[in-house]
Amino acid sequence: MPNSLNEAQLEILRLFGHEQSEEDLQELKSLLITYLADKVVREADKAFDKQHEPQAIFEKWKKEHFRKQA
């Protein structure tokens, strides 16, 4: 059974119904990454608030760079 696209995926495809420059695609990718990263931070903030974890540890984690360098 083939996987079907969800509404978010379909909307993105509709947005890209016309040709995009490489620069535009990179900018859109950056915006999406920023949005998703912010969302993760917000969710982590909620989890820490519920767990009553020390805020100092979370602030340290937010500043760390977890991506491996090539």
mmCIF file of the N, C-alpha and C atoms, coordinates in Angstrom:
data_MODEL
# 
_entry.id   MODEL 
# 
loop_
_atom_site.group_PDB 
_atom_site.id 
_atom_site.type_symbol 
_atom_site.label_atom_id 
_atom_site.label_alt_id 
_atom_site.label_comp_id 
_atom_site.label_asym_id 
_atom_site.label_entity_id 
_atom_site.label_seq_id 
_atom_site.pdbx_PDB_ins_code 
_atom_site.Cartn_x 
_atom_site.Cartn_y 
_atom_site.Cartn_z 
_atom_site.occupancy 
_atom_site.B_iso_or_equiv 
_atom_site.pdbx_formal_charge 
_atom_site.auth_seq_id 
_atom_site.auth_comp_id 
_atom_site.auth_asym_id 
_atom_site.auth_atom_id 
_atom_site.pdbx_PDB_model_num 
ATOM 1   N N  . MET A 1 1  ? 0.850  -1.179 0.000   1.00 0.00 ? 1  MET A N  1 
ATOM 2   C CA . MET A 1 1  ? 0.000  0.000  0.000   1.00 0.00 ? 1  MET A CA 1 
ATOM 3   C C  . MET A 1 1  ? 0.893  1.238  0.000   1.00 0.00 ? 1  MET A C  1 
ATOM 4   N N  . PRO A 1 2  ? 0.737  2.116  -0.973  1.00 0.00 ? 2  PRO A N  1 
ATOM 5   C CA . PRO A 1 2  ? 1.591  3.308  -1.026  1.00 0.00 ? 2  PRO A CA 1 
ATOM 6   C C  . PRO A 1 2  ? 1.243  4.289  0.096   1.00 0.00 ? 2  PRO A C  1 
ATOM 7   N N  . ASN A 1 3  ? 2.265  4.986  0.563   1.00 0.00 ? 3  ASN A N  1 
ATOM 8   C CA . ASN A 1 3  ? 2.042  6.004  1.581   1.00 0.00 ? 3  ASN A CA 1 
ATOM 9   C C  . ASN A 1 3  ? 1.398  7.221  0.942   1.00 0.00 ? 3  ASN A C  1 
ATOM 10  N N  . SER A 1 4  ? 0.414  7.780  1.619   1.00 0.00 ? 4  SER A N  1 
ATOM 11  C CA . SER A 1 4  ? -0.201 8.995  1.100   1.00 0.00 ? 4  SER A CA 1 
ATOM 12  C C  . SER A 1 4  ? 0.411  10.199 1.819   1.00 0.00 ? 4  SER A C  1 
ATOM 13  N N  . LEU A 1 5  ? 0.329  11.330 1.181   1.00 0.00 ? 5  LEU A N  1 
ATOM 14  C CA . LEU A 1 5  ? 0.880  12.552 1.761   1.00 0.00 ? 5  LEU A CA 1 
ATOM 15  C C  . LEU A 1 5  ? -0.116 13.142 2.752   1.00 0.00 ? 5  LEU A C  1 
ATOM 16  N N  . ASN A 1 6  ? 0.413  13.739 3.818   1.00 0.00 ? 6  ASN A N  1 
ATOM 17  C CA . ASN A 1 6  ? -0.470 14.407 4.774   1.00 0.00 ? 6  ASN A CA 1 
ATOM 18  C C  . ASN A 1 6  ? -0.768 15.820 4.276   1.00 0.00 ? 6  ASN A C  1 
ATOM 19  N N  . GLU A 1 7  ? -1.641 16.509 4.975   1.00 0.00 ? 7  GLU A N  1 
ATOM 20  C CA . GLU A 1 7  ? -2.072 17.843 4.528   1.00 0.00 ? 7  GLU A CA 1 
ATOM 21  C C  . GLU A 1 7  ? -0.922 18.838 4.466   1.00 0.00 ? 7  GLU A C  1 
ATOM 22  N N  . ALA A 1 8  ? 0.002  18.786 5.415   1.00 0.00 ? 8  ALA A N  1 
ATOM 23  C CA . ALA A 1 8  ? 1.148  19.707 5.404   1.00 0.00 ? 8  ALA A CA 1 
ATOM 24  C C  . ALA A 1 8  ? 2.009  19.474 4.160   1.00 0.00 ? 8  ALA A C  1 
ATOM 25  N N  . GLN A 1 9  ? 2.247  18.218 3.832   1.00 0.00 ? 9  GLN A N  1 
ATOM 26  C CA . GLN A 1 9  ? 3.048  17.899 2.655   1.00 0.00 ? 9  GLN A CA 1 
ATOM 27  C C  . GLN A 1 9  ? 2.355  18.369 1.376   1.00 0.00 ? 9  GLN A C  1 
ATOM 28  N N  . LEU A 1 10 ? 1.053  18.155 1.302   1.00 0.00 ? 10 LEU A N  1 
ATOM 29  C CA . LEU A 1 10 ? 0.298  18.600 0.129   1.00 0.00 ? 10 LEU A CA 1 
ATOM 30  C C  . LEU A 1 10 ? 0.339  20.118 -0.015  1.00 0.00 ? 10 LEU A C  1 
ATOM 31  N N  . GLU A 1 11 ? 0.228  20.817 1.100   1.00 0.00 ? 11 GLU A N  1 
ATOM 32  C CA . GLU A 1 11 ? 0.270  22.281 1.057   1.00 0.00 ? 11 GLU A CA 1 
ATOM 33  C C  . GLU A 1 11 ? 1.628  22.772 0.571   1.00 0.00 ? 11 GLU A C  1 
ATOM 34  N N  . ILE A 1 12 ? 2.694  22.148 1.018   1.00 0.00 ? 12 ILE A N  1 
ATOM 35  C CA . ILE A 1 12 ? 4.032  22.533 0.565   1.00 0.00 ? 12 ILE A CA 1 
ATOM 36  C C  . ILE A 1 12 ? 4.164  22.297 -0.939  1.00 0.00 ? 12 ILE A C  1 
ATOM 37  N N  . LEU A 1 13 ? 3.651  21.186 -1.413  1.00 0.00 ? 13 LEU A N  1 
ATOM 38  C CA . LEU A 1 13 ? 3.696  20.924 -2.857  1.00 0.00 ? 13 LEU A CA 1 
ATOM 39  C C  . LEU A 1 13 ? 2.921  21.982 -3.640  1.00 0.00 ? 13 LEU A C  1 
ATOM 40  N N  . ARG A 1 14 ? 1.775  22.403 -3.114  1.00 0.00 ? 14 ARG A N  1 
ATOM 41  C CA . ARG A 1 14 ? 0.999  23.458 -3.785  1.00 0.00 ? 14 ARG A CA 1 
ATOM 42  C C  . ARG A 1 14 ? 1.786  24.769 -3.819  1.00 0.00 ? 14 ARG A C  1 
ATOM 43  N N  . LEU A 1 15 ? 2.491  25.062 -2.746  1.00 0.00 ? 15 LEU A N  1 
ATOM 44  C CA . LEU A 1 15 ? 3.280  26.288 -2.689  1.00 0.00 ? 15 LEU A CA 1 
ATOM 45  C C  . LEU A 1 15 ? 4.394  26.295 -3.732  1.00 0.00 ? 15 LEU A C  1 
ATOM 46  N N  . PHE A 1 16 ? 4.893  25.107 -4.056  1.00 0.00 ? 16 PHE A N  1 
ATOM 47  C CA . PHE A 1 16 ? 5.989  24.994 -5.007  1.00 0.00 ? 16 PHE A CA 1 
ATOM 48  C C  . PHE A 1 16 ? 5.500  24.594 -6.391  1.00 0.00 ? 16 PHE A C  1 
ATOM 49  N N  . GLY A 1 17 ? 4.301  25.015 -6.731  1.00 0.00 ? 17 GLY A N  1 
ATOM 50  C CA . GLY A 1 17 ? 3.751  24.708 -8.040  1.00 0.00 ? 17 GLY A CA 1 
ATOM 51  C C  . GLY A 1 17 ? 4.466  25.424 -9.169  1.00 0.00 ? 17 GLY A C  1 
ATOM 52  N N  . HIS A 1 18 ? 5.260  26.409 -8.828  1.00 0.00 ? 18 HIS A N  1 
ATOM 53  C CA . HIS A 1 18 ? 6.032  27.120 -9.850  1.00 0.00 ? 18 HIS A CA 1 
ATOM 54  C C  . HIS A 1 18 ? 7.525  27.020 -9.513  1.00 0.00 ? 18 HIS A C  1 
ATOM 55  N N  . GLU A 1 19 ? 8.333  27.291 -10.483 1.00 0.00 ? 19 GLU A N  1 
ATOM 56  C CA . GLU A 1 19 ? 9.792  27.158 -10.351 1.00 0.00 ? 19 GLU A CA 1 
ATOM 57  C C  . GLU A 1 19 ? 10.329 28.092 -9.260  1.00 0.00 ? 19 GLU A C  1 
ATOM 58  N N  . GLN A 1 20 ? 11.234 27.562 -8.447  1.00 0.00 ? 20 GLN A N  1 
ATOM 59  C CA . GLN A 1 20 ? 11.889 28.331 -7.389  1.00 0.00 ? 20 GLN A CA 1 
ATOM 60  C C  . GLN A 1 20 ? 13.378 28.408 -7.692  1.00 0.00 ? 20 GLN A C  1 
ATOM 61  N N  . SER A 1 21 ? 13.978 29.540 -7.377  1.00 0.00 ? 21 SER A N  1 
ATOM 62  C CA . SER A 1 21 ? 15.435 29.633 -7.538  1.00 0.00 ? 21 SER A CA 1 
ATOM 63  C C  . SER A 1 21 ? 16.111 28.846 -6.418  1.00 0.00 ? 21 SER A C  1 
ATOM 64  N N  . GLU A 1 22 ? 17.366 28.488 -6.628  1.00 0.00 ? 22 GLU A N  1 
ATOM 65  C CA . GLU A 1 22 ? 18.121 27.765 -5.605  1.00 0.00 ? 22 GLU A CA 1 
ATOM 66  C C  . GLU A 1 22 ? 18.222 28.606 -4.338  1.00 0.00 ? 22 GLU A C  1 
ATOM 67  N N  . GLU A 1 23 ? 18.378 29.898 -4.496  1.00 0.00 ? 23 GLU A N  1 
ATOM 68  C CA . GLU A 1 23 ? 18.459 30.805 -3.339  1.00 0.00 ? 23 GLU A CA 1 
ATOM 69  C C  . GLU A 1 23 ? 17.156 30.784 -2.545  1.00 0.00 ? 23 GLU A C  1 
ATOM 70  N N  . ASP A 1 24 ? 16.025 30.823 -3.252  1.00 0.00 ? 24 ASP A N  1 
ATOM 71  C CA . ASP A 1 24 ? 14.724 30.770 -2.577  1.00 0.00 ? 24 ASP A CA 1 
ATOM 72  C C  . ASP A 1 24 ? 14.541 29.451 -1.837  1.00 0.00 ? 24 ASP A C  1 
ATOM 73  N N  . LEU A 1 25 ? 14.944 28.357 -2.462  1.00 0.00 ? 25 LEU A N  1 
ATOM 74  C CA . LEU A 1 25 ? 14.820 27.050 -1.821  1.00 0.00 ? 25 LEU A CA 1 
ATOM 75  C C  . LEU A 1 25 ? 15.666 26.969 -0.555  1.00 0.00 ? 25 LEU A C  1 
ATOM 76  N N  . GLN A 1 26 ? 16.875 27.504 -0.611  1.00 0.00 ? 26 GLN A N  1 
ATOM 77  C CA . GLN A 1 26 ? 17.744 27.502 0.570   1.00 0.00 ? 26 GLN A CA 1 
ATOM 78  C C  . GLN A 1 26 ? 17.153 28.356 1.687   1.00 0.00 ? 26 GLN A C  1 
ATOM 79  N N  . GLU A 1 27 ? 16.585 29.499 1.318   1.00 0.00 ? 27 GLU A N  1 
ATOM 80  C CA . GLU A 1 27 ? 15.971 30.371 2.319   1.00 0.00 ? 27 GLU A CA 1 
ATOM 81  C C  . GLU A 1 27 ? 14.758 29.698 2.959   1.00 0.00 ? 27 GLU A C  1 
ATOM 82  N N  . LEU A 1 28 ? 13.937 29.057 2.160   1.00 0.00 ? 28 LEU A N  1 
ATOM 83  C CA . LEU A 1 28 ? 12.778 28.344 2.689   1.00 0.00 ? 28 LEU A CA 1 
ATOM 84  C C  . LEU A 1 28 ? 13.203 27.186 3.592   1.00 0.00 ? 28 LEU A C  1 
ATOM 85  N N  . LYS A 1 29 ? 14.228 26.471 3.188   1.00 0.00 ? 29 LYS A N  1 
ATOM 86  C CA . LYS A 1 29 ? 14.745 25.379 4.010   1.00 0.00 ? 29 LYS A CA 1 
ATOM 87  C C  . LYS A 1 29 ? 15.218 25.921 5.359   1.00 0.00 ? 29 LYS A C  1 
ATOM 88  N N  . SER A 1 30 ? 15.919 27.030 5.330   1.00 0.00 ? 30 SER A N  1 
ATOM 89  C CA . SER A 1 30 ? 16.403 27.651 6.565   1.00 0.00 ? 30 SER A CA 1 
ATOM 90  C C  . SER A 1 30 ? 15.242 28.074 7.467   1.00 0.00 ? 30 SER A C  1 
ATOM 91  N N  . LEU A 1 31 ? 14.217 28.643 6.864   1.00 0.00 ? 31 LEU A N  1 
ATOM 92  C CA . LEU A 1 31 ? 13.043 29.050 7.642   1.00 0.00 ? 31 LEU A CA 1 
ATOM 93  C C  . LEU A 1 31 ? 12.356 27.845 8.292   1.00 0.00 ? 31 LEU A C  1 
ATOM 94  N N  . LEU A 1 32 ? 12.215 26.773 7.544   1.00 0.00 ? 32 LEU A N  1 
ATOM 95  C CA . LEU A 1 32 ? 11.594 25.568 8.101   1.00 0.00 ? 32 LEU A CA 1 
ATOM 96  C C  . LEU A 1 32 ? 12.427 24.980 9.227   1.00 0.00 ? 32 LEU A C  1 
ATOM 97  N N  . ILE A 1 33 ? 13.736 24.949 9.048   1.00 0.00 ? 33 ILE A N  1 
ATOM 98  C CA . ILE A 1 33 ? 14.616 24.422 10.093  1.00 0.00 ? 33 ILE A CA 1 
ATOM 99  C C  . ILE A 1 33 ? 14.519 25.280 11.346  1.00 0.00 ? 33 ILE A C  1 
ATOM 100 N N  . THR A 1 34 ? 14.509 26.591 11.181  1.00 0.00 ? 34 THR A N  1 
ATOM 101 C CA . THR A 1 34 ? 14.389 27.498 12.325  1.00 0.00 ? 34 THR A CA 1 
ATOM 102 C C  . THR A 1 34 ? 13.069 27.294 13.048  1.00 0.00 ? 34 THR A C  1 
ATOM 103 N N  . TYR A 1 35 ? 11.986 27.171 12.280  1.00 0.00 ? 35 TYR A N  1 
ATOM 104 C CA . TYR A 1 35 ? 10.670 26.941 12.870  1.00 0.00 ? 35 TYR A CA 1 
ATOM 105 C C  . TYR A 1 35 ? 10.657 25.644 13.680  1.00 0.00 ? 35 TYR A C  1 
ATOM 106 N N  . LEU A 1 36 ? 11.161 24.566 13.088  1.00 0.00 ? 36 LEU A N  1 
ATOM 107 C CA . LEU A 1 36 ? 11.148 23.279 13.772  1.00 0.00 ? 36 LEU A CA 1 
ATOM 108 C C  . LEU A 1 36 ? 12.049 23.282 15.004  1.00 0.00 ? 36 LEU A C  1 
ATOM 109 N N  . ALA A 1 37 ? 13.191 23.944 14.916  1.00 0.00 ? 37 ALA A N  1 
ATOM 110 C CA . ALA A 1 37 ? 14.087 24.043 16.072  1.00 0.00 ? 37 ALA A CA 1 
ATOM 111 C C  . ALA A 1 37 ? 13.422 24.812 17.204  1.00 0.00 ? 37 ALA A C  1 
ATOM 112 N N  . ASP A 1 38 ? 12.756 25.920 16.867  1.00 0.00 ? 38 ASP A N  1 
ATOM 113 C CA . ASP A 1 38 ? 12.038 26.692 17.886  1.00 0.00 ? 38 ASP A CA 1 
ATOM 114 C C  . ASP A 1 38 ? 10.935 25.856 18.531  1.00 0.00 ? 38 ASP A C  1 
ATOM 115 N N  . LYS A 1 39 ? 10.266 25.063 17.725  1.00 0.00 ? 39 LYS A N  1 
ATOM 116 C CA . LYS A 1 39 ? 9.194  24.207 18.242  1.00 0.00 ? 39 LYS A CA 1 
ATOM 117 C C  . LYS A 1 39 ? 9.756  23.178 19.227  1.00 0.00 ? 39 LYS A C  1 
ATOM 118 N N  . VAL A 1 40 ? 10.905 22.598 18.905  1.00 0.00 ? 40 VAL A N  1 
ATOM 119 C CA . VAL A 1 40 ? 11.542 21.640 19.804  1.00 0.00 ? 40 VAL A CA 1 
ATOM 120 C C  . VAL A 1 40 ? 11.905 22.310 21.124  1.00 0.00 ? 40 VAL A C  1 
ATOM 121 N N  . VAL A 1 41 ? 12.442 23.516 21.049  1.00 0.00 ? 41 VAL A N  1 
ATOM 122 C CA . VAL A 1 41 ? 12.811 24.241 22.273  1.00 0.00 ? 41 VAL A CA 1 
ATOM 123 C C  . VAL A 1 41 ? 11.575 24.524 23.115  1.00 0.00 ? 41 VAL A C  1 
ATOM 124 N N  . ARG A 1 42 ? 10.480 24.929 22.478  1.00 0.00 ? 42 ARG A N  1 
ATOM 125 C CA . ARG A 1 42 ? 9.242  25.192 23.231  1.00 0.00 ? 42 ARG A CA 1 
ATOM 126 C C  . ARG A 1 42 ? 8.737  23.926 23.919  1.00 0.00 ? 42 ARG A C  1 
ATOM 127 N N  . GLU A 1 43 ? 8.767  22.810 23.210  1.00 0.00 ? 43 GLU A N  1 
ATOM 128 C CA . GLU A 1 43 ? 8.321  21.545 23.795  1.00 0.00 ? 43 GLU A CA 1 
ATOM 129 C C  . GLU A 1 43 ? 9.246  21.114 24.932  1.00 0.00 ? 43 GLU A C  1 
ATOM 130 N N  . ALA A 1 44 ? 10.538 21.305 24.759  1.00 0.00 ? 44 ALA A N  1 
ATOM 131 C CA . ALA A 1 44 ? 11.487 20.971 25.818  1.00 0.00 ? 44 ALA A CA 1 
ATOM 132 C C  . ALA A 1 44 ? 11.254 21.859 27.041  1.00 0.00 ? 44 ALA A C  1 
ATOM 133 N N  . ASP A 1 45 ? 10.971 23.138 26.803  1.00 0.00 ? 45 ASP A N  1 
ATOM 134 C CA . ASP A 1 45 ? 10.656 24.049 27.910  1.00 0.00 ? 45 ASP A CA 1 
ATOM 135 C C  . ASP A 1 45 ? 9.464  23.527 28.700  1.00 0.00 ? 45 ASP A C  1 
ATOM 136 N N  . LYS A 1 46 ? 8.431  23.094 28.007  1.00 0.00 ? 46 LYS A N  1 
ATOM 137 C CA . LYS A 1 46 ? 7.243  22.559 28.682  1.00 0.00 ? 46 LYS A CA 1 
ATOM 138 C C  . LYS A 1 46 ? 7.594  21.330 29.507  1.00 0.00 ? 46 LYS A C  1 
ATOM 139 N N  . ALA A 1 47 ? 8.380  20.426 28.926  1.00 0.00 ? 47 ALA A N  1 
ATOM 140 C CA . ALA A 1 47 ? 8.767  19.202 29.628  1.00 0.00 ? 47 ALA A CA 1 
ATOM 141 C C  . ALA A 1 47 ? 9.585  19.529 30.875  1.00 0.00 ? 47 ALA A C  1 
ATOM 142 N N  . PHE A 1 48 ? 10.499 20.479 30.753  1.00 0.00 ? 48 PHE A N  1 
ATOM 143 C CA . PHE A 1 48 ? 11.308 20.852 31.906  1.00 0.00 ? 48 PHE A CA 1 
ATOM 144 C C  . PHE A 1 48 ? 10.461 21.509 32.980  1.00 0.00 ? 48 PHE A C  1 
ATOM 145 N N  . ASP A 1 49 ? 9.487  22.313 32.571  1.00 0.00 ? 49 ASP A N  1 
ATOM 146 C CA . ASP A 1 49 ? 8.607  22.942 33.561  1.00 0.00 ? 49 ASP A CA 1 
ATOM 147 C C  . ASP A 1 49 ? 7.829  21.881 34.343  1.00 0.00 ? 49 ASP A C  1 
ATOM 148 N N  . LYS A 1 50 ? 7.392  20.850 33.656  1.00 0.00 ? 50 LYS A N  1 
ATOM 149 C CA . LYS A 1 50 ? 6.649  19.771 34.320  1.00 0.00 ? 50 LYS A CA 1 
ATOM 150 C C  . LYS A 1 50 ? 7.551  18.949 35.229  1.00 0.00 ? 50 LYS A C  1 
ATOM 151 N N  . GLN A 1 51 ? 8.802  18.771 34.842  1.00 0.00 ? 51 GLN A N  1 
ATOM 152 C CA . GLN A 1 51 ? 9.741  17.940 35.592  1.00 0.00 ? 51 GLN A CA 1 
ATOM 153 C C  . GLN A 1 51 ? 10.445 18.729 36.700  1.00 0.00 ? 51 GLN A C  1 
ATOM 154 N N  . HIS A 1 52 ? 10.312 20.038 36.687  1.00 0.00 ? 52 HIS A N  1 
ATOM 155 C CA . HIS A 1 52 ? 10.980 20.904 37.661  1.00 0.00 ? 52 HIS A CA 1 
ATOM 156 C C  . HIS A 1 52 ? 12.498 20.725 37.615  1.00 0.00 ? 52 HIS A C  1 
ATOM 157 N N  . GLU A 1 53 ? 13.027 20.548 36.391  1.00 0.00 ? 53 GLU A N  1 
ATOM 158 C CA . GLU A 1 53 ? 14.476 20.422 36.222  1.00 0.00 ? 53 GLU A CA 1 
ATOM 159 C C  . GLU A 1 53 ? 15.115 21.803 36.359  1.00 0.00 ? 53 GLU A C  1 
ATOM 160 N N  . PRO A 1 54 ? 16.357 21.840 36.778  1.00 0.00 ? 54 PRO A N  1 
ATOM 161 C CA . PRO A 1 54 ? 17.037 23.136 36.915  1.00 0.00 ? 54 PRO A CA 1 
ATOM 162 C C  . PRO A 1 54 ? 17.119 23.878 35.572  1.00 0.00 ? 54 PRO A C  1 
ATOM 163 N N  . GLN A 1 55 ? 16.679 25.096 35.558  1.00 0.00 ? 55 GLN A N  1 
ATOM 164 C CA . GLN A 1 55 ? 16.684 25.908 34.345  1.00 0.00 ? 55 GLN A CA 1 
ATOM 165 C C  . GLN A 1 55 ? 18.103 26.118 33.814  1.00 0.00 ? 55 GLN A C  1 
ATOM 166 N N  . ALA A 1 56 ? 19.069 26.165 34.695  1.00 0.00 ? 56 ALA A N  1 
ATOM 167 C CA . ALA A 1 56 ? 20.456 26.394 34.261  1.00 0.00 ? 56 ALA A CA 1 
ATOM 168 C C  . ALA A 1 56 ? 20.932 25.277 33.325  1.00 0.00 ? 56 ALA A C  1 
ATOM 169 N N  . ILE A 1 57 ? 20.553 24.051 33.597  1.00 0.00 ? 57 ILE A N  1 
ATOM 170 C CA . ILE A 1 57 ? 20.962 22.934 32.744  1.00 0.00 ? 57 ILE A CA 1 
ATOM 171 C C  . ILE A 1 57 ? 20.334 23.092 31.363  1.00 0.00 ? 57 ILE A C  1 
ATOM 172 N N  . PHE A 1 58 ? 19.067 23.439 31.330  1.00 0.00 ? 58 PHE A N  1 
ATOM 173 C CA . PHE A 1 58 ? 18.385 23.597 30.049  1.00 0.00 ? 58 PHE A CA 1 
ATOM 174 C C  . PHE A 1 58 ? 18.996 24.741 29.249  1.00 0.00 ? 58 PHE A C  1 
ATOM 175 N N  . GLU A 1 59 ? 19.298 25.835 29.894  1.00 0.00 ? 59 GLU A N  1 
ATOM 176 C CA . GLU A 1 59 ? 19.912 26.963 29.198  1.00 0.00 ? 59 GLU A CA 1 
ATOM 177 C C  . GLU A 1 59 ? 21.259 26.548 28.603  1.00 0.00 ? 59 GLU A C  1 
ATOM 178 N N  . LYS A 1 60 ? 22.020 25.749 29.314  1.00 0.00 ? 60 LYS A N  1 
ATOM 179 C CA . LYS A 1 60 ? 23.293 25.251 28.797  1.00 0.00 ? 60 LYS A CA 1 
ATOM 180 C C  . LYS A 1 60 ? 23.058 24.382 27.562  1.00 0.00 ? 60 LYS A C  1 
ATOM 181 N N  . TRP A 1 61 ? 22.066 23.506 27.612  1.00 0.00 ? 61 TRP A N  1 
ATOM 182 C CA . TRP A 1 61 ? 21.777 22.629 26.489  1.00 0.00 ? 61 TRP A CA 1 
ATOM 183 C C  . TRP A 1 61 ? 21.332 23.404 25.263  1.00 0.00 ? 61 TRP A C  1 
ATOM 184 N N  . LYS A 1 62 ? 20.572 24.473 25.454  1.00 0.00 ? 62 LYS A N  1 
ATOM 185 C CA . LYS A 1 62 ? 20.099 25.269 24.320  1.00 0.00 ? 62 LYS A CA 1 
ATOM 186 C C  . LYS A 1 62 ? 21.262 25.902 23.564  1.00 0.00 ? 62 LYS A C  1 
ATOM 187 N N  . LYS A 1 63 ? 22.335 26.187 24.253  1.00 0.00 ? 63 LYS A N  1 
ATOM 188 C CA . LYS A 1 63 ? 23.477 26.855 23.632  1.00 0.00 ? 63 LYS A CA 1 
ATOM 189 C C  . LYS A 1 63 ? 24.469 25.873 23.006  1.00 0.00 ? 63 LYS A C  1 
ATOM 190 N N  . GLU A 1 64 ? 24.336 24.585 23.323  1.00 0.00 ? 64 GLU A N  1 
ATOM 191 C CA . GLU A 1 64 ? 25.250 23.588 22.779  1.00 0.00 ? 64 GLU A CA 1 
ATOM 192 C C  . GLU A 1 64 ? 24.947 23.331 21.308  1.00 0.00 ? 64 GLU A C  1 
ATOM 193 N N  . HIS A 1 65 ? 25.962 22.940 20.608  1.00 0.00 ? 65 HIS A N  1 
ATOM 194 C CA . HIS A 1 65 ? 25.844 22.651 19.174  1.00 0.00 ? 65 HIS A CA 1 
ATOM 195 C C  . HIS A 1 65 ? 25.931 21.135 19.013  1.00 0.00 ? 65 HIS A C  1 
ATOM 196 N N  . PHE A 1 66 ? 24.778 20.488 18.763  1.00 0.00 ? 66 PHE A N  1 
ATOM 197 C CA . PHE A 1 66 ? 24.733 19.033 18.721  1.00 0.00 ? 66 PHE A CA 1 
ATOM 198 C C  . PHE A 1 66 ? 25.049 18.467 17.347  1.00 0.00 ? 66 PHE A C  1 
ATOM 199 N N  . ARG A 1 67 ? 25.068 19.271 16.346  1.00 0.00 ? 67 ARG A N  1 
ATOM 200 C CA . ARG A 1 67 ? 25.315 18.794 14.987  1.00 0.00 ? 67 ARG A CA 1 
ATOM 201 C C  . ARG A 1 67 ? 26.784 18.466 14.821  1.00 0.00 ? 67 ARG A C  1 
ATOM 202 N N  . LYS A 1 68 ? 27.085 17.286 14.276  1.00 0.00 ? 68 LYS A N  1 
ATOM 203 C CA . LYS A 1 68 ? 28.457 16.889 14.060  1.00 0.00 ? 68 LYS A CA 1 
ATOM 204 C C  . LYS A 1 68 ? 29.045 17.649 12.888  1.00 0.00 ? 68 LYS A C  1 
ATOM 205 N N  . GLN A 1 69 ? 30.273 18.081 13.036  1.00 0.00 ? 69 GLN A N  1 
ATOM 206 C CA . GLN A 1 69 ? 30.962 18.768 11.955  1.00 0.00 ? 69 GLN A CA 1 
ATOM 207 C C  . GLN A 1 69 ? 31.481 17.746 10.964  1.00 0.00 ? 69 GLN A C  1 
ATOM 208 N N  . ALA A 1 70 ? 31.378 18.046 9.669   1.00 0.00 ? 70 ALA A N  1 
ATOM 209 C CA . ALA A 1 70 ? 31.840 17.115 8.626   1.00 0.00 ? 70 ALA A CA 1 
ATOM 210 C C  . ALA A 1 70 ? 33.339 17.131 8.508   1.00 0.00 ? 70 ALA A C  1 
# 
